Amino acid sequence: MTWIEIKNEEEAKALMQKFGYFHDACIKEAHLWTEHRVNEDLSMSCSGALDTSIKFVVQRQFRNPSCIEMLFEQVTRINIVPSSENYDQIIYEALIGIEDGEFFGL
C-alpha cells in the first residue's frame, strides 16, 4: 500500500479527482483512537496533546482505485449521522478542503 500525504488544497483536489469525488461510495470501516489509556495500577495517562486519530476505509463502485484508506490525525471534530432504517448510506459526493490551515470534509 502506498500512503499519499495531503498537505495542501491542490493535493486534496487531486485525491478528490482520483477517487471520483467519492461518487457511489460507502464507508466500509471507521476506527477512532487516542493515546489516552488506563495503566495497570488503574491510573490514567493522558498525553495533553491533540492526539485523536481516525482511519476510514472507503469503497466505491468504480475501479482504479475502488477502495482507499484515509488517516486523519489531530482531529478536532467528527460528525457522522447514519441514514435512517430502510435508506441506503451511499455517498453521492464529498469534499475535502482546507480552511484556515485545517482540513475539513463534507
N, C-alpha and C positions, 0 to 999 in steps of 0.2 A: 504494500500500500504506500502511496506517495502522499505525504501531507503537503498542502499548499497553504502558506500563511497569508492571510489577507491583512494588509497594512494600510490600505488607502481606498478611496472611493473608486478608482479605476479598477483595482483588483477585485473589489466587491462586485462591480458591474460585470467583469469578465466571468466570475463564478456564476452570476445570475444567468448570463447568456449561455454558458456551457451546460447548465442544468435546466435550461428551458424555462427560467423564471418559476421553477417548481410546479409547472402546469401538470395536472393529473398525477400528483404526488401524494404521499401519505407519510406520516411519522410512524416508522416501524418500532423504534425504541427511543427512550429518553432516560438518561441517568444523571442525577444531580449529586454532588458531594462537596464536602468542605474538609479542612484539615482539623476541625474540632474532633475531640474524642474524650472518652472516659477511660482513665487509666485503671490498672489492676487494683489500686487502692481506692477506687471509685472517685478520685479527684478528677476534676475537669481540666482539660487542656484546650485553650483557645488561642489561636495564633495572634489575634488582634489585627491581622491583615485582611484585606479583601480577598478571601480565598474560596469563594463559591465558584465551582466549575460545573458545566453542563455539557453532556455529549448527546447528540441526536444522530440516529440512523434514519435517513430519509430515502424512500424508494419512489420511483416514478415509472409510468407506463411507456417509457422510451428507452432506447439503448444508447450507450456510449456517452455518458455513463447512465446506468439505470439505478444506481444506488450511490449515495455519498454519506460519509460520516463527518459531522461537524463538531468541533470542540470550541466552546466558549469559556474563557477564563475571566476572572474578576467580574462576575455577573452581579449587577446591581438590582435587576428586576426581571421577573419572568411572569407571564400571564398566559396560561393555557386554559381554554374553555372548550371542553369536548362537545361534539354535536349531541343533540337530543337523541333519545332512543328512536330507532327506525329511520334515522337520517345518516347519510354517509359522512365520512370525515375526509373527503378528498380535498386536497389543496388545489385550487384553480390558478392561483397566482400568489407570489410572495415578493417581498422586497427586503434586501439587506442594504443598509446605508450607514452613513456616518454623519453625526450632528454634534457639534461642539467637541470634537475629538473622540466621541464614543460611538461604538457600533450599535445599531438597533435593527430589529427585524419586525416585519409586519406580515 
